[in-house]
């Protein structure tokens, strides 16, 4: 299937590759071939089973980096899809396929925007770079985080970074993510004494013990947020306890919870305040913490200004800057001082059955990326 849109054609080629995380299935090779044809210097950076690459065009000056991932989430039962997930199909101006929105449409738009830009600005100022991984939708330990560490060692951290995550709400460019909340997870085990339900005085029910502590954690006001971030939230995602029998008091209960936190509080403060509440309830417990990302914010600067102006010129929209949603690989890049924004297609169908994106949005996204390049490096 070919169309009159190079961006759409490339998106379809990427969708056809079954790159379920952490596997790339040839997506990066396709991108590398296009970039090398433009004169990019490409360095492949595999770590474990994960394929990554860093590509650069230009020699001196500030670097504008396009960051993204070729891996997609699993499809679930393919029989639940109305259209095969890895056979791209266009119906009524909508492109269907796994990765159409998250984020193969963005990857294609990045490539074609650079192709057009270099046709007119071969001697552009600064550098254009690509940081591409196949480990964003998975555990994200051998992807961007390791490439950024390599870039730090090379003294090559970019000044600006556009992450192609699907940021938009109803139309491409209506929302841009200029930051993300931090994510702090915990696995809590509360110990009791197993026994017969008819003899509770001979047992100690850990579910009963943890219940008031969880209620207090859920009711706690961790902060009030600020102009850029909503208040920090606490959510329990899993509770497991009991033997399966109806007449046995369990000896342990396991609770998994998560904080999505703002810049008003630190991960260490959240750990300390959580521990104080648990200790107040005299629990016998063990807790394991996992910090998957610190909050980051690009409140202002050349990248935000160029992005907002480019969206307005291409779409006529006054974009909304937002920090809502989950985490992204921007959390690994921003701590080194890079200005980071996330700009991509509408996110309504990401990770869902029959994932899709507007054909017009994908083409407009490529033009927006090109305008940003012109403003920063033209």
C-alpha positions in Angstrom: 0.0 0.0 0.0 1.4 3.4 -1.0 -0.1 6.8 -0.7 0.7 10.4 -1.7 2.1 11.0 1.8 5.7 9.9 2.5 5.0 10.2 6.2 2.0 7.9 6.0 3.9 5.4 3.8 6.7 5.2 6.4 4.3 4.9 9.3 2.7 1.9 7.5 6.1 0.3 6.9 6.9 0.6 10.6 3.5 -0.8 11.7 4.1 -3.9 9.5 7.0 -4.8 11.7 5.9 -6.7 14.8 8.0 -4.9 17.2 6.4 -5.9 20.5 8.6 -4.7 23.4 11.5 -5.1 23.7 12.0 -6.3 20.1 12.5 -3.9 17.3 11.9 -6.3 14.3 13.8 -4.1 11.8 12.1 -0.8 12.5 15.4 0.9 13.5 17.2 -0.5 10.4 14.5 1.2 8.3 15.0 4.5 10.1 18.8 4.2 10.0 18.8 3.7 6.2 16.8 6.8 5.7 19.0 8.8 8.1 22.3 7.6 6.6 21.1 8.6 3.1 20.8 12.1 4.5 24.3 12.1 5.8 23.7 11.3 9.5 26.4 9.6 11.5 24.7 6.6 13.2 26.0 4.8 16.3 24.2 1.6 17.2 24.0 1.1 21.0 22.6 -2.3 21.9 22.2 -3.2 25.6 21.0 -6.7 26.5 18.2 -7.6 24.1 17.4 -4.0 23.4 18.4 -2.2 20.2 19.1 1.6 20.4 20.8 4.1 18.2 22.1 7.7 18.3 22.3 9.6 15.0 23.7 13.1 14.4 23.8 15.5 11.5 25.9 18.6 11.7 29.1 19.4 13.6 28.8 22.4 15.9 26.3 24.4 18.0 23.3 23.4 20.0 21.6 20.0 19.4 17.9 19.4 18.7 17.2 15.7 19.5 14.2 13.7 18.3 13.6 10.9 20.9 11.3 8.0 20.5 10.7 4.2 20.7 10.1 1.6 18.1 8.6 -1.0 20.5 4.9 -1.3 21.0 2.7 -2.9 23.7 1.3 -6.4 23.1 -1.9 -6.6 21.1 -3.8 -9.0 23.4 -6.0 -11.5 21.6 -5.8 -10.5 18.0 -9.3 -11.9 17.4 -10.5 -8.9 19.4 -9.2 -6.6 16.7 -11.5 -5.6 13.9 -8.5 -5.2 11.7 -5.2 -7.1 12.0 -2.9 -5.1 14.3 0.2 -5.4 12.1 -1.5 -4.9 8.8 -2.0 -1.1 8.5 -5.4 -0.1 7.1 -6.8 3.3 6.2 -10.5 3.9 6.5 -12.2 7.3 6.2 -9.0 9.2 6.9 -8.0 7.0 9.9 -4.9 4.8 10.0 -5.4 1.6 12.0 -2.6 -0.5 13.4 -0.6 -1.2 16.6 1.7 1.8 17.0 -0.2 4.2 14.7 -0.4 6.6 17.6 2.2 5.3 20.0 4.5 6.0 18.4 5.3 4.9 14.9 3.4 7.9 13.4 5.7 10.2 15.3 8.8 8.4 14.2 7.8 8.7 10.6 6.9 12.3 11.0 10.4 13.0 12.5 12.1 11.3 9.6 10.2 13.1 6.9 10.4 16.5 8.6 14.2 16.2 8.7 14.3 15.1 5.0 12.4 18.2 3.9 14.4 20.5 6.3 17.7 19.2 5.0 16.6 19.7 1.4 16.6 23.4 2.1 19.1 23.7 5.0 22.0 21.3 4.3 24.3 23.7 6.1 22.0 24.3 9.1 23.4 25.6 12.3 23.8 23.3 15.2 23.1 19.5 15.2 20.0 17.4 14.5 20.0 14.1 16.5 17.9 11.0 16.9 17.8 8.9 20.1 15.7 5.8 19.4 15.1 2.8 21.6 13.1 -0.4 21.7 12.7 -0.5 25.5 10.2 2.2 26.4 7.0 0.1 26.7 8.8 -2.5 28.8 10.9 -2.3 31.9 13.0 0.6 30.4 16.3 -0.4 31.9 18.4 -1.0 28.7 17.1 1.8 26.5 17.1 5.6 26.8 18.4 5.5 30.3 21.6 3.8 29.2 21.9 5.8 26.0 21.7 9.0 28.0 24.5 7.8 30.3 26.6 7.1 27.2 25.8 10.6 25.9 27.0 12.0 29.2 30.3 10.2 28.9 30.6 11.6 25.3 29.8 15.1 26.5 26.9 15.1 24.0 23.8 15.8 26.0 21.4 17.7 23.7 20.2 21.2 24.5 16.6 20.5 23.3 14.6 17.3 22.9 11.3 16.5 21.3 9.8 13.2 22.5 7.2 11.9 20.1 4.8 10.5 22.7 1.1 10.9 21.8 0.4 14.1 23.7 -2.6 15.5 21.9 -6.2 15.2 23.1 -8.6 15.9 20.2 -6.3 17.3 17.5 -2.6 17.1 16.9 -0.9 20.0 18.8 -3.8 20.9 21.1 -1.8 19.6 24.1 2.0 19.5 24.5 3.6 17.9 27.6 6.3 20.2 29.0 6.8 18.0 32.0 5.8 14.9 33.8 5.0 13.9 37.4 7.4 11.6 39.2 6.5 8.0 39.8 7.4 6.2 43.1 6.1 2.7 43.6 6.1 0.4 46.6 5.5 -3.2 47.4 4.4 -3.6 51.0 4.2 -6.8 53.0 2.4 -6.8 56.3 2.9 -9.8 58.6 0.4 -11.3 61.0 -0.3 -14.7 62.5 -2.3 -17.3 60.5 -5.2 -19.0 62.3 -8.8 -20.2 62.2 -11.5 -17.6 61.7 -13.4 -19.0 64.7 -10.4 -18.3 67.0 -9.3 -14.8 66.1 -7.7 -14.4 69.6 -5.2 -17.0 68.6 -4.3 -15.2 65.3 -3.4 -11.7 64.1 -5.2 -10.6 60.9 -2.8 -8.5 58.8 -5.7 -7.4 56.5 -7.4 -5.8 59.5 -4.2 -4.2 60.6 -3.3 -2.6 57.3 -6.9 -1.4 56.5 -6.8 1.8 58.8 -3.2 2.6 57.7 -4.3 2.4 54.0 -7.3 4.6 54.8 -5.0 7.2 56.3 -2.5 7.0 53.4 -5.4 7.5 50.9 -6.7 10.5 52.9 -3.4 12.2 53.4 -2.8 15.5 51.6 0.8 15.1 50.3 1.0 18.6 48.7 -1.2 21.1 46.9 0.6 21.0 43.6 1.6 24.2 41.8 1.0 26.2 38.7 2.4 23.3 36.6 1.5 20.1 38.5 -1.6 18.8 40.2 -1.4 17.6 43.8 0.5 14.4 44.4 -1.7 11.3 44.3 -1.6 8.0 46.2 -3.2 4.9 44.6 -3.4 1.3 45.6 -3.2 -1.0 42.6 -3.1 -4.5 44.1 -4.0 -6.2 47.4 -3.3 -9.9 47.9 -4.0 -11.9 51.0 -5.4 -15.1 52.2 -5.1 -18.8 51.3 -8.2 -19.1 49.3 -10.0 -20.9 52.1 -13.0 -19.2 53.8 -12.0 -20.3 57.3 -8.4 -19.2 57.5 -7.0 -15.9 58.8 -4.0 -15.1 56.5 -0.5 -14.7 57.8 0.5 -12.0 55.3 -1.0 -9.4 53.1 0.8 -7.8 50.1 -0.1 -4.3 48.9 1.2 -2.5 45.8 0.8 1.2 45.6 2.1 4.2 43.7 2.7 7.9 44.1 2.5 10.3 41.1 4.2 13.3 42.6 4.8 16.9 41.8 7.9 19.1 42.3 6.5 20.2 45.6 7.6 17.0 47.4 10.6 14.7 47.0 10.7 10.9 46.8 12.6 10.8 50.0 9.9 12.8 51.8 7.2 10.5 50.5 9.1 7.5 51.8 9.6 9.1 55.2 6.0 10.2 55.6 4.7 6.8 54.5 6.9 5.0 57.0 5.7 7.3 59.8 2.1 6.4 59.1 2.8 2.7 58.9 4.8 2.9 62.1 2.0 4.7 63.9 -0.3 1.7 63.3 2.2 -0.7 64.9 2.6 -2.8 61.8 5.1 -5.6 61.3 6.0 -4.9 57.7 8.6 -4.9 55.0 8.5 -2.4 52.2 10.4 -2.2 48.9 10.5 1.1 47.0 11.0 1.7 43.2 11.6 5.2 41.9 10.9 5.0 38.1 11.2 8.7 37.5 11.7 12.1 39.0 9.3 14.9 38.1 10.6 17.2 35.4 9.5 20.5 33.9 10.4 22.7 31.0 8.5 25.8 32.1 9.9 28.1 29.4 12.7 28.5 26.9 13.5 28.4 23.2 12.0 24.9 22.7 8.7 25.6 24.3 8.5 28.9 22.4 9.3 27.3 19.1 6.9 24.5 19.6 3.9 26.7 20.6 4.6 29.0 17.7 4.9 26.2 15.2 1.7 24.6 16.3 -0.1 27.9 16.0 1.3 28.5 12.5 0.4 25.0 11.2 -2.9 24.3 12.9 -4.1 27.7 14.2 -4.4 26.2 17.7 -3.3 27.8 20.9 -1.7 24.8 22.5 -2.1 23.8 26.2 1.0 23.0 28.1 0.4 20.1 30.4 2.2 17.7 32.8 -0.7 15.2 33.1 -0.4 11.5 32.2 2.1 8.8 32.9 5.8 8.7 32.6 7.9 8.8 29.4 11.6 8.6 28.5 11.8 12.3 28.9 12.4 11.5 32.6 15.8 10.2 31.7 16.8 13.1 29.6 15.6 16.2 31.4 17.7 15.7 34.6 20.8 16.6 32.6 19.5 20.1 31.9 17.9 19.4 28.5 14.8 21.3 27.6 12.2 18.6 26.9 8.7 18.6 25.3 6.4 15.8 24.2 4.5 16.3 21.0 2.7 13.6 19.2 -0.7 12.4 17.9 -4.0 12.1 19.7 -3.7 9.6 22.6 -7.3 8.4 22.8 -6.6 4.8 21.5 -3.1 4.1 22.7 -2.6 0.6 24.1 -6.1 -0.2 23.1 -7.6 -2.7 20.6 -7.8 -1.1 17.1 -5.3 1.6 17.9 -5.5 4.4 15.3 -4.5 7.9 14.3 -5.8 10.5 12.0 -3.9 10.5 8.6 -4.2 14.3 8.5 -2.7 14.6 12.0 0.3 12.5 11.1 1.0 14.7 8.1 0.5 17.9 10.2 2.8 16.5 12.9 5.6 16.2 10.3 5.1 19.8 9.2 5.1 21.0 12.9 8.4 19.2 13.5 9.9 20.8 10.4 8.8 24.3 11.6 10.5 23.7 15.0 13.7 22.7 13.2 13.5 25.9 11.1 13.0 28.1 14.1 15.8 26.5 16.2 18.4 25.4 13.6 17.4 27.1 10.3 
